[in-house]
């Protein structure tokens, strides 16, 4: 149990604003976006996602639009998530975080990240709203492990960074 439930955000979208390049997407996130939006990775790159160097690798992240505030490109005019049913894993997780250790991870609550008061307790499994959670958690742990291995490889072979990034970007989940 974790105190994270906030009455379905009740119209708040502050967690979707001013996030910069921090919402990094994994291959499953990209797959879900392309499948559910009936588009291609290349089309997503035109408006909804962008590429940035993260620990020596080029990885996709959600694009923030500019206006009065920087906001997720998937927020609708009412400030609600237009992809909520298939939102990326990092979005499902918030305000939880993950602490990686020994090929696995544990969840932790980022207590000051969500400004909504009077949060109620909810089971982590229910909060994450992810089909076959154990399988997904195994995937995330393995994906994180692969990124760590690739970071180490790139550190030892910097000339290979571009090739590694291209392989990562165009590999299906």
Residue, then its C-alpha position, 0 to 999 in steps of 0.5 A: x500500500x502507498x499513499x498516492x491516490x488523488x481522486x483521479x487527479x481531479x483535473x490537475x496535470x502538474x505532473x505533466x508540466x515542466x518535466x523537460x527531457x525526463x520522461x524517457x521512453x522504453x521500447x514497450x512505451x514506443x510500441x504501445x504508442x505506435x499501435x494505439x495511435x496507429x502511427x509510426x515511430x517516425x511520425x511520433x518524432x514529428x510532434x510527440x516525442x524527441x531524441x536526446x542523449x542520456x548516459x551516452x545513448x540516444x533515447x526517446x522521451x516525451x516532447x514538452x510543448x511550449x506555451x505558458x508552461x512546458x507541458x506534455x504533448x499528449x495533454x488535451x486542451x482540458x489538461x487531461x491525458x489523451x493517451x491515459x489508457x496506454x500511457x508510458x510506464x513512467x507516467x503510470x508509476x508517478x508519484x512512485x519511483x524505482x530504485x534499481x539494485x542487483x538486477x531488480x528494483x523496489x518502488x519508493x514514494x516521491x513524497x513531494x512530487x505531487x502537489x495534491x493534498x489528502x492522498x489516500x492509500x492504494x495498492x501499488x498493483x492497482x495504482x500501476x494499472x498494468x496487465x501482467x505486472x510481474x511480466x512487466x516488472x521483469x521486462x523493466x528490470x531487464x531493460x534497465x540492466x541492458x542500458x547499464x551494460x550498454x553504458x559501460x560498453x560505450x564508456x569503454x568504446x566511445x566510437x560505438x555510441x552512435x551504432x548502439x543508439x541506432x540499434x536501440x532506437x529501431x529494435x521492437x520490444 
